[in-house]
């Protein structure tokens, strides 16, 4: 069962991280150079349809796998072994991603214009960096910290 959950988790990570890399490395530079937010908004609208479900799948499967690895939830945050450190890092990344996403959703996007695009680009870059870091930390569950 764990293998199937891991596959769902990795598929969600592929969609989430890949979409944000495309957004940050292809769509955002074009929007910044042209000062036109239409393509960015169109990408966001289309990506949200698969990106948000992928994130939800990652959250559910991630917590399920963490619970399978360390059933005592309080031990996730003891930081006294590699597994608790990695789980804590994943939870911290999730909290930081959530904060940046909420900031974008309720502050940046409602005010988005060609003039505020640079501020919104910080949100995009942060979420992209967090998503790549999620992947890196995820590989450490297999390879270890040392």
N, C-alpha and C positions, 0 to 999 in steps of 0.2 A: 504493500500500500504506500509506503514512504516513497518509493520510486515514482509512482504516479503523481503524488502530491508535489514532489520535486520537479517533475516535468511540467506540471501546470505553473509552478512558481517560476521556472526558467522561461517558459513561454511569455508569462506576464512581464518578466524582466526584459525580455527581448523587445517586446512591443513598447514598454514604457521608456526604456533607455534609448532604444533605436529612434523612437519618435522624437525624443528630446534632443538627441544628437543631430537629427535632420533639422529640427527647429533652430537649434543654436548655430549650426555650422553652414546651413544653406538658406533657410527662410529669413532668419534674423539679419544676417549681413546684407541681403538684398533689400530688406525693408529699411535698414539704417542708411544705405547708400542712396536709395531712391526717395526717402522720406515719405514712403507710401505704406500705410498700415493694412491695406486691403488684403494683400496676400498673406500677411501674418494672421489676420483675423480669420481668413478662410481656412488656413491650415489648422489653427486652434480649434475652430468649430468642427472640422472633419476629424481631427485627431482625438478630440474629447470623446467621441463616440466609441472608440476602441481603447484609448489610453486610460480613461477612468475605470472601465471594467477590468482592464489588465492590472491596474493598481489595486483594485479591490481584491482580485484573485491573489495578488502578491501578499497583501496584508493577511488575508484569511489563511493561505497556505503557509506563510511565514510564521505566524503565531502557532499554527497547528504543528509545524515541524519543531519549533522551539520547545513546545510543550512535550513533544515526543522525546526530544533529546534531554531536556531538564524539566521533569514534571512539576517540580516545586518552583512556582513562579518567582518567589522571593530569591531563589538562587540565581536567577537570571542577572541580578544586579550586584552580586557579591564581589565580582571582579577578582576572584581568587583562582580562576582557571581560564584556559583559552576559550572554552565554550561560553562561559558567562560574559567574558569580555566581548566576544563577537556578537552575542545576542544583545548585549547592552548597546553596542555600536549601531546595530541595525535598528533598535528601538529609537535611539537618539537621532539617527538619520531620518527615520519616519516622522518624528516630532518636528525636526527642522524643515523637512519637506512640507509638512502640513502647515506650519507657520508661514512659510514663504508662499505657498499656494493660496492660503486664506488672504494674505496681504495682497497678492495679485488679483484675486477674485473680487475682493470688496473695496480695494483702494486703487490699484493701478488700472485694471481693465475698465471700470466705469469712467475713468478720466482719460483713457487712452486717446492720444492724437499724435500727429507727427512730432509735436513739440515735447511730448512726454514719453516718447518711445525709448529714449536712452534709459530712463528710470525703469521702465518695464523690462528692458533688456537685462538689467541686473537680476531680476526675478528669474528670467529664463535661464541665464547662465548659472545661477545658484542651483536651481532644480536639476539642471543637466549635470552639474558637478556632483550633486548628491546622488543622482541616479547611477552615475558611473562608479561612485564610491560604494554604493550598495552592491554593485556587481563585484568589485574588488573584495569587499569584506565577505561576500558570499563565497568566493573561491577559497577563502581562508578556512572555511569550515572543513574543506577537504584537504587542503595542504598544510594547515596549521599556521601559527603565528611566527614560528622560528624557521 
